[in-house]
């Protein structure tokens, strides 16, 4: 079972620079076309499944606007318990 991840983008800090989308190895991040932040930017968002939680997007984000969550495969969790 592949590792699944998700991101949460803090719209207060995201300035729509697109660095996260450009480095995402899974190509699952885009700038939200229908949303605009209070500062006038299109924030980053996941637009399809496939995030692995690699956190490359969070590392490159100059504003630290991205939090990454990663779900461990169930077989792995059971083996550790």
C-alpha positions as CSV (number, residue, x, y, z in Angstrom):
1,X,0.0,0.0,0.0
2,X,1.5,3.4,-1.0
3,X,2.0,6.1,1.6
4,X,-0.7,8.7,1.5
5,X,-0.2,12.3,2.5
6,X,-2.1,15.6,2.5
7,X,-1.2,19.2,2.9
8,X,-2.9,22.1,4.7
9,X,-2.0,25.5,3.4
10,X,-2.4,28.6,5.7
11,X,-4.0,31.2,3.4
12,X,-2.8,33.9,5.7
13,X,0.8,33.2,4.8
14,X,0.6,31.7,1.2
15,X,1.6,34.3,-1.4
16,X,0.9,32.2,-4.4
17,X,4.5,32.0,-5.5
18,X,4.0,28.5,-7.1
19,X,7.3,27.2,-5.8
20,X,5.5,24.3,-4.1
21,X,3.7,23.3,-7.3
22,X,6.9,23.5,-9.3
23,X,8.8,21.1,-7.0
24,X,6.0,18.6,-6.2
25,X,7.3,15.2,-7.5
26,X,3.7,13.9,-7.8
27,X,2.4,17.0,-9.5
28,X,-0.7,17.3,-7.3
29,X,-0.4,20.9,-6.2
30,X,-1.8,23.9,-8.0
31,X,-2.9,27.4,-7.2
32,X,-6.6,27.5,-6.3
33,X,-8.3,29.0,-9.4
34,X,-11.5,29.8,-7.6
35,X,-10.1,31.2,-4.3
36,X,-8.3,34.4,-3.5
37,X,-6.7,35.2,-0.1
38,X,-7.2,38.4,1.8
39,X,-4.0,39.6,0.3
40,X,-5.1,38.9,-3.3
41,X,-3.2,35.7,-4.0
42,X,-4.4,32.3,-5.3
43,X,-3.3,29.9,-2.5
44,X,-1.8,26.5,-3.1
45,X,-4.1,23.4,-2.9
46,X,-4.1,19.7,-3.6
47,X,-6.1,19.3,-6.8
48,X,-6.0,15.5,-7.1
49,X,-5.1,12.4,-5.2
50,X,-1.5,11.2,-5.2
51,X,0.2,13.1,-2.4
52,X,2.8,11.0,-0.6
53,X,3.6,13.4,2.2
54,X,7.2,13.8,1.0
55,X,7.2,17.4,2.4
56,X,9.3,18.9,-0.4
57,X,6.6,21.6,-0.8
58,X,6.8,22.5,2.9
59,X,10.6,22.7,2.7
60,X,10.7,25.0,-0.3
61,X,7.8,27.3,0.9
62,X,9.5,30.7,1.8
63,X,6.5,31.6,4.0
64,X,6.2,28.3,5.9
65,X,2.6,28.2,4.9
66,X,2.4,24.4,4.3
67,X,1.8,21.7,6.9
68,X,2.3,18.2,5.6
69,X,0.5,15.2,7.1
70,X,1.6,11.6,6.2
71,X,-0.4,8.5,6.9
72,X,1.6,5.4,7.5
73,X,0.5,2.1,5.8
74,X,-1.6,0.0,8.2
75,X,0.6,-3.1,7.9
76,X,3.6,-1.0,9.1
77,X,1.6,0.4,12.1
78,X,0.5,-3.1,13.1
79,X,4.0,-4.5,12.9
80,X,5.3,-1.7,15.2
81,X,2.6,-2.2,17.9
